[in-house]
């Protein structure tokens, strides 16, 4: 049955929003043809049809948020008709009609399911098919989703199933120790003259939740070094002069990213992920670079950065950053990083520390180059260009000594930049 489902376009994606339908009901579509624009917490992408035929019915309207895996449309082949569907727009229109008629929509009974059926409804990662809203509702009311029979598409547990279980007093979860107190709620708006309220975007909400979780749950430790970069500046100028005819222009950040990646060869515990089954070490450095957007931050990934020449790193970084700002990155281009570099030097920031991007073990914050007087080995005052770099690392994975030695190696490479060319 050629249903179009909401695809999973990110590791943490649980739902997407249909921004715009590019095809309308009754129109013919071909395999690979874009039919809709889908917004995730990171980007807006075109959804391509996997099957050809007639777009017989749209289950989700524009602006509607749909859980991953739930049908949003049906493409009919020759002689086919769209099947009955209890989700999406049809279901909402039915509810609206019942409410206008003064009738209460009937909630199907929610009963405890046998273990065999429960296992069939579990996804590969062990989670039941249910939206974030349903999970939150079950958690707030201490219900066990494994004991609730789903009546949604493909056995999905929907809101009405949970509410029916509540009314019947069924599916209670085992008593657990009380959870830690929730964070203090944000204050109400003041409503003062001259103020306006701006609704956070999906990206801002997700970034806020993840960064709050990272700062709360990951024991950060920090290590800062100051690298002299006069030699790096001279080498960069010389290389750019020679490479100008080839259209290559190396940035300071290209050198920094290369140095951070090369140094990780000696410190595998910092090129690692914290997982549910243990610490996952990576031989290859898939370097994520932070790119600032109007609504937040995204981290496209340069694969195998330690083994790529500076010119390739530079070209990939420019391409990824450009397409990130245009919202044209593919999910596999901003997922799967093993280490992150965040550079705010272009804003004149002299020093800062960054929040770890989970499940990664570490992130390096790069500050601006400062020109100031210093002393040479003979005690003479000389001008010197320096840059501060700060490591934020997960103390569950690496210890302070590892972090200090790693940053010393990054400093050594930046102060001897010819080493990055071999």
C-alpha positions, 0 to 999 in steps of 0.5 A: 500500500503506497502510503507516504509516511513522515520520515525520520530525518534525524537521530532525535526527530520524533515529529515533523511539520508539513510546511507546504504541499507541492502537489495537490490531491488528484495530481499525478506524481512520479517516483523521486518527485518532490511532493511536500516540504517537511520541517524538522527541528534543524532544517526544511527539506523536500519529501520525495515520492517513493511510488508513482501514481495519483496523489489520492488523499492528503492526510495532513494539512499544511502546518500540521505536526505529524509523528515519525512513521505516521501516514501523511498521504496516499498515492494510488496506483491505477484502479486503486482508491485511498483506504479509510484512514482514522488519522490526519485531516479526516479524523480532525474533520470528523471530530469537528463535525461531531463537536458541532453536532453536540456529540462527544467523540466515542473513545475506543476501549483501552485494554491490556495487551498480551506480551506477544502483541506488545512485542509486535508493537515495539520498535527496533529500539525498544520504544512503543509507537507513540507520539511525544504528547502521548508519552508525556501524558502517560508519564504524568499519569503514571501509566505503563504504555506496554499495557495499553492497546493502541488503536492508531495506524499500525498499532500506534498508541494515540491520545484517546487510548491513554485517556480511555485507560485513565477513565477505566483506571487501567495500565497503572505503572509500578510505583517508582521513587519520586523524581527530582523536583522539576526546574522552576518555571519561567516567569509570566510575561510582564506585559510592560509597554514597549515589549513584544512576545515572540514564539520560539521556533521548533529549532529554538525549543529543541536546542534549548531542551537539549542544551539544558539537558546536556548542562544538567546531566553531563559533568563538564570540565574545562581546559584552556590554552593560549596558542601563539599563531604568528607562524600560522598567520604567515603560513596561511598568507603564503599558502593563500597567495600560491593557491589563489589561482585555484580559487582556494582561500584557507581560513584560520578555522580551517587550520584549527579544525585540522589541528583539533582532528589530528590531535584526537589521534592520540586521545581516543577517549575524546573522540568518543560517544556516551551511549546506553551500552558504554563508551563508543570509541571512534577511529575516524574523526567526523568533525562537527562545526558549529554554524550560527543560524538566525534561529539557533545553531546547526553542526554539519559534519566534515567526515574523516577530517584528520586524514583530509588536506587543508584545502579539502577541509576548507572547501567542505566547510564553506559548502556545508556552512553555505547550505546550512544557512540556506536550510539545504543540508541533508540529514546525514550531513549534520548527524553522526559527528564525533567531536565539535569545534565552535568558533566565535573569533569572528565576533571579537570574542576573547574567551568562552566555553561551549556546552557539549553536544551529546552524545559526544565527549567534547567540544572546543571553543575557539576565540579571536586572535589578539595582538598584544605585547609579549616577551621573547626568550631574551626578555625583549618586548615584542608583538605577538598574536595569540588565540585562546581555545577552551575544551569542554569535556565529559568527565564520565568519559575522559579525565582532566589530565587527558583534556590538558594533554590534548589541548597541549597537543592542539597548541603544539600543532597550531604553533608549528602549522607546517605539521598540518601539511604532512 
